Structures are given as C-alpha cells and as structure tokens.
Amino acid sequence: MSNKHVSSITKACLAIGLSAAVTVGAVGASLVSVNPASAAGSKTAVTVSPTDVYQTFESYIKKSSKLAQARQYLIKNIGKVSPARATTMVLHLENAQKAQLESVSEKFYPSDVQKVLDSAYRKKKDLSYTALLGQIKDSKTRKLLVEARDKGYKVGTGEGMYFLTMDYAGFKQFGRHVTNDIAAYIDIMAEETNKPALSDAAVVISWSELIKRGLAMESFVSKYPGSNRAKAVALAYNGIKFNIFYGSSNTPVYKENSKNEYTTLKPEIRKAYEAAVKQGTKSSKLLASIGHVLEMLKESDGLWTKELDRYLKKQVGE
C-alpha cells in the first residue's frame, strides 16, 4: 500500500471520525428548585424549574447569534436539571458548535490574521487564549479570539496554518451532570482535542497511547451500543484502527523498500503491539487482531506478506 493511499484514507477517516450530527429528545422531570437568594431572605422569591432552565437554553441555542450566551447559560445552570435533560442540552450545544465551526474558522484565514497569530505563537509556543490575548494587540484579531473562546472553540495549528477546532476539554465540566455514556464520550473526544493523534500527516503521540485510545473507543461501542454518540465513536474507532495497523503518510507502521513496498514492522511499533497484547484483556477484538498480526509476522520471519495485507484490509474495512 503506497503512502499516497495511506494519506487519503487517513484523511477520510479523520474527516468523518470526529463528526456526527444528531437530534435528541427533550426529557426530564419538572421539579421546582428555589433560587438561593430567596432562601437567604430575599424580599422577592424566585422559582426556576428544570423546564424553565431547559426552555431558556433552547431559546438561545436555536439562534446562531446566541451560541456564546447558550454555552454560558448551560455552564451556570446545568446542575438544575436531571441527567437526561442535561444530556440533551449538552448534545445540542455540541451540535450547534459543530454547525458554526467552519464559518467562525473562516474568519481566521485572512493572511493578516494568520500573521498576527503566527507572531504571537512563535514567542511562547502557546495557543491558549490567555497566552494569545496577552501577546496580541491587534483589535481585529483580539475580537476574533474572544468570539471563538466564548463560543467554546480552541485554536490549533498545522501545516503552517492557524484554525479553530472543537474544545472537548471544555465539555468535561458537564461530565458529572450527564449520563454515563456521554460522560465517557466527552472523555474520549477530549483526549483527541487536548493532544491530537495526528499532525501534518504524522502520528505524533506514542504508539502505546494510540492503541490505548483505540481500546477506549472499542469499549465505548461495545458498552453503549444504543448511545446517541455510538455512531460517532464507531467512525472514530475505524479511523484510529487504520492508524494502528498502517500508520499515516509520514509515519507508516512498516519499513519500506526503494519501491515504496512494505517490508518489516518497525521495532518501536512491534514493542507497543507486544506490550498492549500482554497487558490487555482477552475480550478485546482489537487486541486479538494485533496479536494475530504478530503471529503472522512470526510465521513469515517478520516479513510483510500478501496474506498479512489481506488480513489488515479486512480489519480496517477495506
């Protein structure tokens, strides 16, 4: 399999792996909670029901111009609703952020904005909003950064460009309020946005960490098949399996000869494979597949074969 083939499939997997638009129903009880001010002896008692909280949030999230307000409202009020309704609200927030991601990102693409961001990043190698806003004086770029921050995005860089991505670390504050499957989903997605597995067509985390992330996705799909985000995680899992078994354009799993043909498994990857199989559980199909690859390589004296090629293609769904 050529580098060009690896690159195209990897990009396709990443493009679909981390995106899924869904619709979830509004559920939850409508119990009444008392505003802390009234309990403290306020002259005007104000009651806010979970239904009120949900409806107020929905009135914000349905308007694209109110995304930042919707996010801030959810942060302050999510504890006032049931886990089921909190889950609905969090997923609606994610959907809205994804829907606006491209249009907000496009504002960062003009060359003048890119130059300002690049100058600031080169000084501290830090893309946090605190660092960037501490360095940047240009009013246009500052305004864009504040908008992106308030809407819940983070700034990323790759191939010489600066862009926005989803910030799932910002969703972790909702974890204790939502259902177990969505809390697990947030953890999986936050791992990727905190430290992306790939950058500039290269695997930039350890192979052991890559396998660990694959196992987390496999576990999610098995444990929560009916989850609202099961399909999204399944797509991401398919993408990461490809990287585990093939690597990427700039970091292939196998050494290559002068004809760009695979020859032998790289030592560091063999070591990660062996450690994962040794430390893992027998219930994992991913680990079973890795173990089978090691057995096939042992039988072929470590050399790539057509039989191995066919087996791996089956594992990644080709």
C-alpha positions in Angstrom: 0.0 0.0 0.0 1.5 3.4 -1.0 2.0 6.5 1.1 -0.5 8.2 -1.1 -3.1 5.6 -0.4 -2.4 5.8 3.3 -2.7 9.5 3.3 -6.0 9.6 1.5 -7.7 7.0 3.7 -6.3 8.5 6.9 -7.7 11.9 6.0 -11.0 10.4 5.1 -11.2 8.6 8.4 -10.3 11.7 10.4 -12.8 13.8 8.4 -15.7 11.6 9.3 -14.5 10.1 12.5 -15.0 13.1 14.7 -18.2 14.5 13.3 -21.8 13.4 13.7 -25.0 15.5 13.7 -27.8 14.1 15.9 -31.2 15.1 17.2 -32.1 14.2 20.8 -35.4 14.5 22.5 -36.3 16.7 25.4 -36.8 14.6 28.5 -36.6 15.1 32.3 -38.7 15.9 35.3 -40.1 19.4 36.1 -39.4 19.7 39.8 -39.2 23.2 41.3 -36.0 24.5 42.8 -35.7 27.7 44.8 -33.3 30.5 44.0 -30.6 30.7 46.7 -31.4 34.4 47.1 -34.9 33.6 48.3 -33.6 31.1 50.8 -31.4 33.8 52.2 -34.3 36.1 52.9 -34.7 38.0 49.7 -37.8 40.1 49.5 -38.8 38.6 46.1 -38.8 34.8 45.9 -38.0 33.5 42.5 -38.5 29.9 41.5 -36.8 28.3 38.5 -38.0 24.9 37.4 -35.9 22.5 35.3 -38.3 23.0 32.5 -37.7 26.8 32.7 -33.9 26.2 32.5 -34.3 23.8 29.6 -36.6 26.1 27.6 -34.4 29.2 28.2 -31.3 27.3 27.0 -33.2 26.0 23.9 -34.3 29.5 23.1 -30.6 30.5 23.0 -29.2 27.5 21.2 -31.7 27.7 18.4 -30.3 31.1 17.4 -26.9 31.1 15.8 -26.2 34.5 17.1 -26.7 33.3 20.7 -24.3 30.4 20.8 -22.0 32.1 23.3 -24.9 33.0 25.6 -26.3 29.5 25.3 -23.0 28.0 26.4 -22.6 30.3 29.3 -26.1 29.7 30.4 -25.6 26.0 30.4 -22.4 26.3 32.4 -24.2 28.2 35.1 -27.5 26.2 35.2 -26.8 22.6 34.1 -26.9 21.5 37.8 -30.6 22.4 38.0 -31.9 19.8 35.6 -32.0 16.0 35.5 -29.1 13.9 34.0 -31.4 13.1 31.0 -32.2 16.7 30.3 -28.7 17.8 30.9 -27.5 15.3 28.4 -29.9 16.6 25.8 -28.7 20.2 26.4 -25.0 19.2 26.2 -25.5 17.4 22.9 -27.5 20.3 21.5 -24.6 22.6 22.4 -22.1 20.3 20.7 -24.3 20.2 17.5 -24.6 24.0 17.5 -20.8 24.4 17.9 -20.1 22.0 15.0 -22.6 23.8 12.8 -20.8 27.1 13.3 -17.2 25.8 13.4 -16.5 26.3 9.7 -18.0 29.8 9.5 -16.2 31.0 12.6 -12.9 29.4 11.5 -13.0 31.1 8.1 -12.6 34.5 9.9 -9.1 33.3 10.9 -7.9 32.5 7.4 -7.1 36.0 6.0 -3.3 36.5 5.8 -3.3 39.5 8.1 -4.9 37.5 10.9 -2.6 34.5 10.2 0.5 36.7 10.5 -0.6 38.2 13.8 -1.4 34.7 15.2 1.9 33.3 14.0 3.9 36.1 15.5 2.3 35.6 18.9 2.6 31.8 18.8 6.3 32.0 17.9 7.0 34.0 21.1 5.7 31.5 23.6 4.7 28.4 21.6 1.3 28.5 23.4 -2.1 28.6 21.7 -4.2 29.2 24.8 -6.4 32.2 24.8 -4.6 33.6 27.8 -1.2 33.5 26.0 -2.5 34.8 22.7 -4.5 37.6 24.1 -1.6 38.5 26.3 0.6 38.9 23.2 -1.8 40.3 20.6 -2.7 44.0 20.4 -4.4 44.0 17.0 -8.1 44.7 17.7 -9.4 42.7 14.8 -7.6 39.5 15.9 -8.4 40.0 19.5 -12.1 40.3 18.7 -12.0 37.0 16.8 -10.2 35.3 19.6 -12.7 36.4 22.2 -15.6 35.3 19.9 -14.0 31.9 19.4 -13.3 31.5 23.1 -16.8 32.4 24.2 -18.3 30.0 21.7 -16.2 27.2 23.0 -13.6 26.6 20.4 -9.8 26.2 20.7 -7.1 27.4 18.4 -5.0 24.8 16.6 -2.1 24.8 14.1 -0.9 22.5 11.4 0.9 22.7 8.0 1.6 26.4 8.7 -2.0 27.4 9.3 -3.9 28.5 12.3 -7.5 27.4 12.7 -10.2 26.5 15.2 -11.2 23.1 16.5 -13.8 21.8 18.9 -12.7 22.1 22.5 -14.0 19.0 24.2 -11.9 19.7 27.3 -14.4 22.5 27.9 -17.2 19.8 27.9 -15.6 17.9 30.8 -17.2 20.3 33.3 -20.6 18.8 32.2 -19.4 15.2 32.8 -20.9 14.7 36.3 -24.3 16.0 35.2 -24.9 13.9 32.1 -25.5 10.2 31.5 -22.6 7.8 31.8 -22.2 7.2 28.1 -22.0 10.9 27.2 -19.5 11.4 30.1 -17.4 8.7 28.5 -17.8 10.2 25.1 -16.6 13.6 26.3 -13.5 11.9 27.8 -12.7 10.2 24.5 -13.1 13.3 22.5 -11.2 15.5 25.0 -8.2 13.2 24.7 -8.0 13.9 21.0 -8.5 17.6 21.1 -6.1 18.0 24.0 -3.4 16.2 22.1 -4.3 15.2 18.6 -3.0 11.8 17.4 -2.0 13.2 14.0 -0.4 16.4 12.8 0.9 17.2 9.4 0.1 13.6 8.2 2.2 12.1 11.0 1.3 10.2 14.2 2.5 12.5 16.9 1.6 10.5 20.1 3.2 7.3 21.2 2.0 4.1 19.6 1.0 2.8 23.0 -1.2 5.9 23.5 -2.7 5.4 20.1 -3.6 1.8 20.9 -5.0 2.9 24.3 -7.3 5.4 22.6 -8.4 2.7 20.2 -9.2 0.4 23.1 -11.3 3.2 24.8 -13.3 3.6 21.6 -13.8 -0.1 21.2 -15.0 -0.3 24.8 -17.5 2.5 24.3 -19.0 1.0 21.2 -19.4 -2.4 23.0 -20.7 -0.9 26.3 -23.0 1.7 24.9 -24.4 0.4 21.5 -27.6 2.5 21.9 -25.8 5.7 22.8 -26.7 8.9 20.9 -23.0 9.1 20.1 -22.3 5.4 19.4 -22.1 6.0 15.6 -19.7 9.0 16.1 -17.4 6.9 18.2 -17.6 3.9 15.9 -16.4 6.2 13.0 -13.6 7.5 15.1 -12.7 3.9 16.0 -12.5 2.9 12.4 -10.1 5.8 11.7 -7.8 5.0 14.6 -7.7 1.3 13.7 -6.3 2.3 10.4 -3.6 4.3 12.1 -2.8 1.5 14.5 -2.4 -1.1 11.7 -1.0 1.1 8.9 0.2 4.4 10.5 0.0 7.5 8.3 1.7 9.0 5.3 4.7 10.4 7.2 4.8 7.6 9.9 4.0 4.2 8.3 3.9 1.2 10.6 6.1 -0.9 8.3 9.5 -0.1 6.8 9.6 0.3 3.0 11.9 -0.6 0.3 13.0 1.5 -2.7 9.8 0.7 -4.5 7.7 2.0 -1.5 6.6 -1.5 -0.7 6.2 -2.6 2.9 8.9 -4.9 4.3 9.1 -5.3 8.1 7.3 -4.0 11.1 9.2 -1.1 12.8 10.8 -2.2 16.1 9.1 0.5 18.2 5.7 -0.5 16.9 6.3 -4.1 17.5 7.2 -3.3 21.1 3.9 -1.3 21.5 1.9 -4.2 19.9 3.5 -6.8 22.2 3.0 -4.6 25.4 -0.6 -4.0 24.5 -1.4 -7.7 24.0 0.4 -8.6 27.2 -1.3 -6.0 29.3 -4.7 -6.1 27.7 -7.9 -8.1 28.2 -9.0 -11.2 26.2 -12.4 -9.6 25.4 -10.8 -7.0 23.1 -11.2 -7.8 19.4 -8.6 -5.0 18.7 -6.0 -6.7 20.8 -6.9 -10.1 19.3 -6.2 -8.6 15.9 -2.9 -7.1 17.0 -2.0 -10.5 18.5 -2.8 -12.2 15.2 -0.7 -9.8 13.2 2.3 -10.6 15.5 1.7 -14.3 14.9 1.5 -13.9 11.2 4.8 -11.9 11.2 6.4 -14.6 13.3 5.4 -17.2 10.8 6.8 -15.1 7.9 10.1 -14.3 9.7 8.9 -10.7 10.2 8.3 -10.0 6.5 5.2 -8.4 5.0 3.1 -10.8 3.0 0.1 -10.8 0.8 -1.8 -12.8 3.5 -1.0 -10.1 6.0 -2.1 -7.4 3.6 -5.5 -9.2 3.1 -5.9 -9.6 6.8 -5.2 -6.0 7.6 -7.5 -4.7 4.9 -10.3 -6.8 6.5 -9.6 -5.3 9.9 -9.9 -1.7 8.6 -12.9 -2.4 6.5 -11.4 -2.1 3.0 
